[in-house]
């Protein structure tokens, strides 16, 4: 019979989980810690998603993100901060936690607290 590894059984609840569980159901709390809000997606976003489906935009984008979005970000940074970056310097992760992980790996070293 397969069991769960002892290391998994011994995992302790982390602090963010304790905070989340203490506030679940609170009337003034939007549970963003689970990646989900408590409101319906706005109509303009739903319409954009439908249009993208109708236009056949149903495939994965390149690993570094949509080239069109990268261009918009490049133009924004140039206009706002007078920073000129090449397309090889801009990446748009496919999920927020990937972005957090990449940023942490760029800024932190082993042993940092």
ABEGO torsion letter per residue (X at the ends): XBBBBAAAAABBBBAAAAAAAAABGBAABBBAAAGBBABBBBAAAAAAAAAAAAAGBABBBBAAEBAAAAAAAAAAAAAAAGBBBBAAABBBBABAAAAAAAAAAAABBBGBX
